[in-house]
């Protein structure tokens, strides 16, 4: 009898654990699907500024977190350029790295063409924030890519 209760508890805990994992996976898939649909249906707004330290006006009304991440990308574009994005934009929009989620291009004259893509994409924001944070805390680019790849199951 004792072993039957024990087996039941083990099975119950196992089923709850598996259902929690399945729910997380389904939620992640829903988020990824919503982001993919947004990429395909909402065109990016682009804005040119005189220099990289001048943030685009489309950030007005955005969350403080979003504005801070855009400012971080402006400060460390070379770091963010070294990391891919896993929201689907590299396939659907032709982005070359996570940098393109924020900056379309930096021209030779110093002007910057910003894109609002990341304002609608938590994955893009999270990858940039993680990259900047981890690199500034001594991680190598290899370490950062590993952290991001593990988080996004790549």
C-alpha positions in Angstrom: 0.0 0.0 0.0 2.8 2.4 0.9 4.6 1.8 -2.4 1.3 2.4 -4.3 0.9 5.8 -2.6 4.5 6.6 -3.4 4.2 5.6 -7.0 1.0 7.7 -7.3 2.8 10.7 -5.9 5.7 10.3 -8.2 3.4 10.0 -11.2 1.4 13.0 -10.1 4.5 15.2 -9.6 5.8 14.0 -13.0 2.6 14.8 -14.8 2.4 18.2 -13.2 6.0 18.9 -14.1 5.5 17.8 -17.7 2.3 19.8 -18.1 4.2 22.9 -16.8 6.9 22.3 -19.4 4.3 21.8 -22.1 2.5 25.0 -21.1 5.7 27.0 -21.3 6.5 25.6 -24.7 3.1 26.4 -26.0 3.3 29.9 -24.6 6.7 30.4 -26.2 5.4 29.1 -29.5 2.4 31.4 -29.3 4.7 34.4 -28.6 7.0 33.4 -31.5 4.0 33.0 -33.8 2.5 36.4 -32.8 5.9 38.1 -33.4 6.3 36.3 -36.8 2.8 37.5 -37.8 3.6 41.1 -36.7 6.8 41.0 -38.7 4.9 40.0 -41.8 1.9 42.3 -41.4 3.3 45.5 -39.9 5.8 47.5 -41.9 8.7 49.0 -40.0 8.8 52.7 -39.6 12.3 54.2 -40.3 13.7 57.5 -39.2 16.9 59.2 -40.0 18.8 61.1 -37.2 21.9 63.2 -37.5 24.0 61.0 -35.2 23.9 57.8 -33.3 23.5 59.6 -30.0 20.2 61.2 -31.2 17.4 58.7 -30.6 14.5 58.6 -33.1 11.2 60.4 -32.3 9.2 57.2 -32.7 10.4 56.3 -29.2 8.1 59.0 -27.7 5.4 57.2 -25.8 7.4 53.9 -25.6 8.2 52.3 -22.2 11.3 53.4 -20.3 12.8 49.9 -20.8 12.4 50.2 -24.6 14.0 53.6 -24.7 16.8 52.5 -22.5 17.5 49.5 -24.7 17.5 51.7 -27.8 20.0 54.0 -26.0 22.1 51.0 -25.1 22.2 49.8 -28.7 23.2 53.4 -29.7 26.1 53.1 -27.3 27.2 49.6 -28.2 26.1 48.9 -31.8 29.3 46.9 -32.5 28.3 44.4 -29.7 24.7 44.0 -30.8 25.8 43.5 -34.4 27.6 40.3 -33.3 24.5 38.5 -32.2 21.7 37.0 -34.3 18.0 37.6 -33.6 15.6 34.7 -33.0 12.2 36.4 -33.5 12.0 35.4 -37.2 13.1 38.8 -38.6 16.3 37.4 -40.1 14.1 35.1 -42.3 11.1 37.4 -42.9 12.8 40.8 -43.1 16.3 40.0 -44.1 17.9 41.3 -40.9 21.6 40.4 -40.7 21.8 40.6 -36.8 20.0 41.9 -33.8 21.3 45.3 -34.6 19.0 45.6 -37.6 16.0 45.3 -35.2 17.0 48.8 -34.0 19.2 50.4 -36.7 18.7 49.8 -40.4 22.1 51.3 -41.2 24.8 53.8 -40.1 25.8 55.9 -43.0 29.4 57.0 -43.6 28.5 60.7 -42.8 27.4 59.5 -39.3 23.7 59.7 -39.9 21.7 56.8 -38.6 18.6 55.2 -40.1 16.6 53.8 -37.1 13.8 51.2 -37.4 11.0 50.8 -34.9 10.9 47.0 -35.4 12.1 46.3 -31.8 9.4 48.5 -30.3 7.0 45.7 -31.2 9.2 42.7 -30.4 10.1 41.5 -26.9 12.5 39.0 -28.3 14.6 41.7 -30.1 14.6 43.8 -26.9 15.6 40.9 -24.7 18.4 39.8 -27.0 19.9 43.3 -27.2 19.6 43.9 -23.4 21.2 40.5 -22.6 24.0 41.1 -25.0 24.8 44.6 -23.6 24.5 43.5 -20.0 26.5 40.3 -20.3 29.3 41.9 -22.4 29.6 44.7 -19.9 29.9 42.2 -17.1 32.9 40.5 -18.6 31.4 37.8 -20.8 32.9 37.0 -24.1 30.8 37.2 -27.3 31.0 33.4 -27.4 29.5 33.3 -23.9 26.8 35.7 -24.8 25.8 33.8 -27.9 25.7 30.6 -25.9 23.4 32.2 -23.3 21.1 33.5 -26.0 21.1 30.3 -28.0 20.2 28.3 -24.9 17.4 30.7 -24.0 15.9 30.5 -27.5 16.6 26.8 -27.9 18.9 27.3 -30.9 
